[in-house]
Amino acid sequence: MKYYDYSRGLKAPYSVQVIKSPKGKIVWVFAQPVSLPYILMLIFGVIMVAVFWKTVQLPTIFGVNLNFLLMLYLPNKLARFFSETEFDGKNAFSFIKDFLAYVKQIVLDNRPIVAFERVNEIEEFSFQR
């Protein structure tokens, strides 16, 4: 392949970087998160685990603090699930935003819809001859 097709990576949630040796052997591969939902959910997950850090004490096994492992593992797993999984064909951030818009516009607004617009109910209804 002479030219790289950049359109293949437009929907990728991570910017993958590869370090190769002069002979072409891959020395190190790492992914750097660049999506905003990943960073937001990672911060939210770390805050939630930090809140429960002191209240729920897990044992230390062979000198490894299980609370510290949960502080590293769970927020990363939650953030990756949130940014990489698609619900109904859209990412989770858009899905939650559309869900909240639906709740605000349809569920909480009880006015009737007439000709695609919300109208106030008419309390008096009469026919004239």
N, CA, C and O of each residue as an XYZ file, in Angstrom:
516
protein
N       0.853     -1.165      0.000
C       0.000      0.000      0.000
C       0.905      1.236      0.000
O       1.742      1.413      0.885
N       0.718      2.070     -0.996
C       1.571      3.233     -1.137
C       1.153      4.363     -0.203
O       2.002      5.022      0.398
N      -0.174      4.591     -0.077
C      -0.676      5.672      0.757
C      -1.589      5.101      1.830
O      -2.327      4.148      1.577
N      -1.544      5.671      3.013
C      -2.398      5.232      4.113
C      -3.756      5.924      4.011
O      -3.831      7.132      3.787
N      -4.814      5.159      4.173
C      -6.167      5.695      4.121
C      -6.552      6.192      5.517
O      -6.874      5.390      6.394
N      -6.519      7.500      5.721
C      -6.783      8.075      7.032
C      -8.251      7.980      7.432
O      -8.570      8.130      8.612
N      -9.141      7.739      6.495
C     -10.559      7.647      6.845
C     -10.855      6.398      7.664
O     -11.907      6.318      8.298
N      -9.946      5.414      7.666
C     -10.180      4.204      8.455
C     -10.163      4.486      9.943
O     -10.864      3.805     10.692
N      -9.399      5.451     10.401
C      -9.255      5.691     11.826
C     -10.070      6.842     12.370
O      -9.848      7.267     13.503
N     -11.020      7.367     11.584
C     -11.777      8.522     12.057
C     -12.680      8.189     13.238
O     -12.896      9.037     14.104
N     -13.217      6.956     13.289
C     -14.110      6.598     14.379
C     -13.385      5.893     15.511
O     -14.024      5.470     16.474
N     -12.080      5.758     15.424
C     -11.322      5.060     16.464
C     -11.271      5.905     17.732
O     -10.981      7.100     17.663
N     -11.555      5.294     18.911
C     -11.544      6.071     20.138
C     -10.143      6.341     20.683
O      -9.986      7.157     21.591
N      -9.160      5.694     20.164
C      -7.806      5.862     20.668
C      -6.858      6.216     19.530
O      -7.051      5.796     18.389
N      -5.858      6.976     19.849
C      -4.792      7.268     18.903
C      -3.662      6.301     19.212
O      -2.943      6.492     20.193
N      -3.491      5.282     18.409
C      -2.515      4.241     18.679
C      -1.149      4.690     18.186
O      -1.002      5.146     17.052
N      -0.179      4.559     19.031
C       1.177      4.926     18.680
C       2.065      3.703     18.822
O       1.964      2.964     19.801
N       2.918      3.495     17.862
C       3.788      2.325     17.828
C       5.230      2.803     17.726
O       5.561      3.655     16.900
N       6.084      2.241     18.579
C       7.518      2.518     18.513
C       8.189      1.279     17.933
O       8.076      0.181     18.479
N       8.890      1.476     16.816
C       9.541      0.359     16.144
C      11.052      0.531     16.186
O      11.571      1.645     16.265
N      11.745     -0.609     16.130
C      13.209     -0.585     16.051
C      13.611     -0.252     14.614
O      12.765     -0.287     13.720
N      14.887      0.071     14.375
C      15.318      0.366     13.004
C      15.084     -0.788     12.026
O      14.956     -0.558     10.823
N      15.027     -2.025     12.529
C      14.776     -3.176     11.659
C      13.284     -3.381     11.389
O      12.921     -4.230     10.574
N      12.416     -2.619     12.058
C      10.980     -2.745     11.823
C      10.259     -3.565     12.869
O       9.045     -3.747     12.777
N      10.990     -4.076     13.881
C      10.355     -4.865     14.930
C       9.652     -3.914     15.905
O      10.196     -2.875     16.277
N       8.437     -4.287     16.308
C       7.667     -3.447     17.227
C       8.244     -3.586     18.628
O       8.309     -4.684     19.183
N       8.665     -2.448     19.196
C       9.263     -2.439     20.525
C       8.206     -2.138     21.579
O       8.158     -2.795     22.620
N       7.360     -1.150     21.314
C       6.367     -0.733     22.303
C       5.123     -0.218     21.589
O       5.218      0.520     20.608
N       3.955     -0.614     22.090
C       2.684     -0.151     21.553
C       1.876      0.398     22.722
O       1.726     -0.279     23.739
N       1.363      1.598     22.594
C       0.497      2.135     23.633
C      -0.592      2.976     23.001
O      -0.434      3.513     21.904
N      -1.703      3.079     23.715
C      -2.843      3.843     23.225
C      -3.074      5.013     24.167
O      -3.060      4.852     25.388
N      -3.281      6.162     23.608
C      -3.520      7.363     24.389
C      -4.976      7.776     24.202
O      -5.384      8.074     23.080
N      -5.771      7.801     25.274
C      -7.176      8.173     25.104
C      -7.313      9.636     24.697
O      -6.693     10.521     25.286
N      -8.127      9.868     23.690
C      -8.313     11.234     23.216
C      -9.771     11.660     23.223
O     -10.069     12.824     22.953
N     -10.685     10.746     23.524
C     -12.094     11.127     23.460
C     -12.528     11.762     24.780
O     -12.117     11.324     25.855
N     -13.348     12.780     24.687
C     -13.835     13.500     25.855
C     -14.681     12.620     26.775
O     -14.520     12.711     27.992
N     -15.585     11.762     26.251
C     -16.347     10.897     27.164
C     -15.456      9.974     27.988
O     -15.763      9.697     29.148
N     -14.351      9.494     27.405
C     -13.437      8.636     28.160
C     -12.847      9.397     29.341
O     -12.820      8.888     30.461
N     -12.379     10.607     29.094
C     -11.743     11.396     30.150
C     -12.765     11.764     31.227
O     -12.453     11.690     32.416
N     -13.979     12.158     30.832
C     -15.006     12.518     31.806
C     -15.407     11.328     32.671
O     -15.539     11.463     33.887
N     -15.600     10.175     32.058
C     -15.978      9.003     32.833
C     -14.826      8.508     33.696
O     -15.060      7.973     34.780
N     -13.599      8.673     33.244
C     -12.450      8.284     34.063
C     -12.383      9.159     35.314
O     -12.157      8.653     36.413
N     -12.577     10.455     35.155
C     -12.560     11.362     36.316
C     -13.726     11.038     37.254
O     -13.546     10.992     38.471
N     -14.918     10.812     36.696
C     -16.074     10.460     37.509
C     -15.841      9.147     38.267
O     -16.172      9.044     39.448
N     -15.272      8.149     37.590
C     -14.998      6.862     38.237
C     -13.972      6.978     39.352
O     -14.132      6.360     40.404
N     -12.925      7.758     39.138
C     -11.906      7.936     40.176
C     -12.509      8.645     41.384
O     -12.193      8.300     42.522
N     -13.367      9.623     41.154
C     -14.007     10.330     42.266
C     -14.913      9.382     43.044
O     -14.913      9.398     44.275
N     -15.690      8.550     42.334
C     -16.578      7.616     43.018
C     -15.800      6.591     43.845
O     -16.187      6.286     44.973
N     -14.717      6.062     43.297
C     -13.912      5.092     44.049
C     -13.231      5.782     45.224
O     -13.106      5.187     46.295
N     -12.787      7.023     45.046
C     -12.135      7.757     46.135
C     -13.110      8.047     47.268
O     -12.709      8.062     48.432
N     -14.393      8.280     46.949
C     -15.391      8.529     47.986
C     -15.567      7.288     48.865
O     -15.685      7.397     50.085
N     -15.583      6.114     48.239
C     -15.778      4.874     48.987
C     -14.472      4.244     49.459
O     -14.481      3.137     49.997
N     -13.362      4.929     49.266
C     -12.040      4.390     49.621
C     -11.959      4.075     51.104
O     -11.512      2.991     51.478
N     -12.384      5.004     51.960
C     -12.264      4.828     53.407
C     -13.432      4.057     54.006
O     -13.259      3.371     55.014
N     -14.622      4.154     53.406
C     -15.783      3.496     54.000
C     -15.767      1.990     53.781
O     -16.188      1.238     54.659
N     -15.293      1.541     52.633
C     -15.237      0.112     52.331
C     -13.770     -0.304     52.280
O     -13.084     -0.065     51.286
N     -13.305     -0.915     53.335
C     -11.909     -1.343     53.396
C     -11.792     -2.786     52.910
O     -12.412     -3.685     53.477
N     -11.012     -3.004     51.880
C     -10.736     -4.341     51.391
C      -9.405     -4.804     51.980
O      -8.554     -3.977     52.307
N      -9.219     -6.102     52.116
C      -7.989     -6.579     52.754
C      -6.765     -6.393     51.858
O      -6.876     -6.237     50.642
N      -5.608     -6.415     52.491
C      -4.328     -6.382     51.773
C      -3.826     -7.808     51.661
O      -3.617     -8.479     52.671
N      -3.634     -8.271     50.437
C      -3.202     -9.649     50.200
C      -1.803     -9.619     49.620
O      -1.571     -9.019     48.570
N      -0.869    -10.266     50.303
C       0.540    -10.337     49.887
C       1.116     -8.942     49.647
O       1.897     -8.737     48.719
N       0.729     -7.998     50.481
C       1.253     -6.641     50.370
C       0.627     -5.808     49.271
O       1.086     -4.696     49.008
N      -0.424     -6.323     48.614
C      -1.103     -5.590     47.544
C      -2.424     -5.063     48.086
O      -3.271     -5.844     48.519
N      -2.605     -3.768     48.067
C      -3.833     -3.144     48.540
C      -4.901     -3.273     47.462
O      -4.758     -2.706     46.378
N      -5.963     -4.009     47.748
C      -7.019     -4.226     46.757
C      -7.799     -2.947     46.470
O      -8.318     -2.779     45.366
N      -7.889     -2.043     47.445
C      -8.542     -0.754     47.178
C      -7.796      0.016     46.098
O      -8.413      0.631     45.228
N      -6.475     -0.018     46.154
C      -5.678      0.688     45.147
C      -5.869      0.064     43.765
O      -5.951      0.781     42.768
N      -5.940     -1.276     43.700
C      -6.184     -1.933     42.413
C      -7.552     -1.558     41.853
O      -7.691     -1.333     40.651
N      -8.562     -1.492     42.721
C      -9.888     -1.078     42.257
C      -9.877      0.367     41.784
O     -10.579      0.718     40.836
N      -9.077      1.210     42.444
C      -8.974      2.618     42.043
C      -8.392      2.737     40.639
O      -8.724      3.675     39.916
N      -7.541      1.817     40.246
C      -6.949      1.852     38.909
C      -7.799      1.122     37.873
O      -7.932      1.586     36.741
N      -8.373     -0.015     38.252
C      -9.011     -0.896     37.278
C     -10.445     -0.486     36.935
O     -10.780     -0.360     35.757
N     -11.293     -0.276     37.943
C     -12.716     -0.025     37.682
C     -12.992      1.251     36.898
O     -13.767      1.203     35.943
N     -12.389      2.407     37.257
C     -12.675      3.605     36.448
C     -12.218      3.471     34.995
O     -12.898      3.955     34.091
N     -11.081      2.822     34.761
C     -10.614      2.627     33.393
C     -11.561      1.714     32.622
O     -11.874      1.983     31.462
N     -12.020      0.636     33.257
C     -12.940     -0.289     32.587
C     -14.269      0.400     32.286
O     -14.823      0.232     31.200
N     -14.785      1.178     33.247
C     -16.029      1.906     33.042
C     -15.895      2.942     31.933
O     -16.788      3.072     31.096
N     -14.789      3.680     31.918
C     -14.580      4.715     30.903
C     -14.427      4.098     29.517
O     -14.956      4.635     28.543
N     -13.713      2.980     29.414
C     -13.571      2.319     28.103
C     -14.904      1.793     27.615
O     -15.219      1.912     26.431
N     -15.709      1.199     28.524
C     -17.032      0.706     28.136
C     -17.904      1.864     27.663
O     -18.615      1.750     26.664
N     -17.843      2.980     28.392
C     -18.674      4.135     28.067
C     -18.294      4.753     26.731
O     -19.175      5.181     25.985
N     -16.996      4.811     26.407
C     -16.576      5.489     25.182
C     -16.534      4.568     23.968
O     -16.603      5.052     22.838
N     -16.424      3.264     24.165
C     -16.280      2.352     23.027
C     -17.568      1.634     22.649
O     -17.698      1.187     21.509
N     -18.527      1.507     23.568
C     -19.753      0.774     23.290
C     -20.768      1.697     22.629
O     -20.911      2.858     23.011
N     -21.469      1.164     21.635
C     -22.497      1.946     20.947
C     -23.867      1.391     21.293
O     -24.118      0.195     21.145
N     -24.755      2.269     21.756
C     -26.131      1.917     22.064
C     -27.009      2.486     20.961
O     -26.958      3.685     20.686
N     -27.810      1.645     20.330
C     -28.704      2.067     19.245
C     -27.963      2.819     18.150
O     -28.518      3.751     17.567
N     -26.734      2.444     17.858
C     -25.976      3.040     16.768
C     -25.291      4.343     17.091
O     -24.760      4.986     16.185
N     -25.278      4.768     18.353
C     -24.582      6.002     18.709
C     -23.789      5.771     19.989
O     -24.092      4.867     20.768
N     -22.780      6.591     20.191
C     -21.961      6.382     21.381
C     -22.757      6.745     22.631
O     -23.809      7.378     22.546
N     -22.247      6.340     23.785
C     -23.006      6.472     25.031
C     -23.236      7.931     25.400
O     -24.280      8.258     25.964
N     -22.296      8.809     25.100
C     -22.451     10.228     25.420
C     -23.646     10.817     24.673
O     -24.457     11.526     25.268
N     -23.760     10.530     23.379
C     -24.901     11.000     22.585
C     -26.194     10.317     23.016
O     -27.259     10.935     23.020
N     -26.095      9.034     23.379
C     -27.279      8.297     23.815
C     -27.866      8.910     25.081
O     -29.081      9.087     25.171
N     -27.026      9.238     26.058
C     -27.507      9.838     27.304
C     -28.054     11.241     27.055
O     -29.067     11.624     27.640
N     -27.384     12.014     26.183
C     -27.864     13.359     25.857
C     -29.238     13.289     25.190
O     -30.128     14.061     25.546
N     -29.429     12.379     24.230
C     -30.725     12.230     23.563
C     -31.790     11.701     24.520
O     -32.954     12.089     24.426
N     -31.400     10.817     25.440
C     -32.347     10.288     26.417
C     -32.854     11.400     27.336
O     -34.050     11.474     27.620
N     -31.951     12.258     27.798
C     -32.363     13.366     28.663
C     -33.241     14.366     27.912
O     -34.171     14.928     28.489
N     -32.948     14.593     26.617
C     -33.806     15.468     25.808
C     -35.193     14.857     25.645
O     -36.195     15.571     25.689
N     -35.259     13.536     25.456
C     -36.548     12.848     25.349
C     -37.345     12.976     26.644
O     -38.545     13.249     26.613
N     -36.685     12.780     27.770
C     -37.378     12.887     29.055
C     -37.909     14.299     29.255
O     -39.034     14.477     29.723
N     -37.117     15.298     28.908
C     -37.544     16.685     29.097
C     -38.701     17.051     28.163
O     -39.673     17.670     28.596
N     -38.603     16.671     26.885
C     -39.576     17.119     25.895
C     -40.839     16.267     25.844
O     -41.911     16.786     25.533
N     -40.744     14.985     26.138
C     -41.895     14.093     25.974
C     -42.476     13.665     27.320
O     -43.687     13.753     27.524
N     -41.641     13.211     28.224
C     -42.150     12.654     29.474
C     -42.618     13.744     30.430
O     -43.710     13.644     30.990
N     -41.811     14.784     30.626
C     -42.153     15.814     31.602
C     -43.153     16.840     31.077
O     -43.848     17.481     31.866
N     -43.236     17.004     29.760
C     -44.172     17.968     29.170
C     -45.449     17.224     28.793
O     -45.469     16.468     27.821
N     -46.520     17.441     29.569
C     -47.760     16.681     29.370
C     -48.760     17.371     28.468
O     -49.876     16.876     28.305
N     -48.398     18.499     27.876
C     -49.339     19.186     26.986
C     -49.560     18.339     25.727
O     -48.653     17.638     25.277
N     -50.771     18.409     25.166
C     -51.034     17.618     23.947
C     -50.288     18.177     22.731
O     -49.981     19.366     22.655
N     -50.014     17.285     21.795
C     -49.328     17.662     20.569
C     -50.373     17.768     19.457
O     -51.064     16.797     19.147
N     -50.479     18.954     18.864
C     -51.395     19.185     17.751
C     -50.578     19.785     16.621
O     -49.934     20.819     16.798
N     -50.598     19.144     15.463
C     -49.855     19.591     14.285
C     -48.368     19.766     14.612
O     -47.756     20.774     14.260
N     -47.811     18.781     15.280
C     -46.386     18.725     15.619
C     -45.932     19.831     16.570
O     -44.737     20.114     16.654
N     -46.852     20.452     17.276
C     -46.499     21.499     18.238
C     -47.235     21.256     19.542
O     -48.337     20.708     19.554
N     -46.616     21.670     20.641
C     -47.260     21.580     21.954
C     -48.244     22.745     22.103
O     -47.892     23.900     21.862
N     -49.472     22.431     22.501
C     -50.489     23.462     22.706
C     -51.075     23.295     24.101
O     -51.097     22.196     24.656
N     -51.550     24.407     24.656
C     -52.231     24.341     25.942
C     -53.622     23.761     25.731
O     -54.244     23.957     24.688
N     -54.092     23.045     26.741
C     -55.406     22.422     26.617
C     -56.504     23.488     26.697
O     -56.422     24.428     27.489
N     -57.521     23.321     25.868
C     -58.673     24.193     25.890
C     -59.672     23.601     26.857
O     -60.094     22.457     26.685
N     -60.057     24.351     27.867
C     -60.931     23.808     28.884
C     -62.402     23.843     28.454
O     -63.184     22.978     28.848
N     -62.772     24.825     27.660
C     -64.163     24.944     27.261
C     -64.286     24.564     25.796
O     -63.533     25.041     24.946
N     -65.247     23.701     25.518
C     -65.460     23.238     24.158
C     -66.948     23.334     23.871
O     -67.755     22.697     24.547
N     -67.319     24.134     22.862
C     -68.753     24.271     22.554
C     -68.940     24.443     21.052
O     -68.044     24.891     20.337
N     -70.138     24.070     20.598
C     -70.495     24.258     19.203
C     -71.436     25.444     19.090
O     -72.262     25.667     19.975
N     -71.322     26.190     18.032
C     -72.240     27.309     17.808
C     -73.054     27.024     16.542
O     -72.542     26.492     15.558
N     -74.354     27.400     16.600
C     -75.220     27.195     15.432
C     -75.368     28.449     14.659
O     -76.062     28.469     13.642
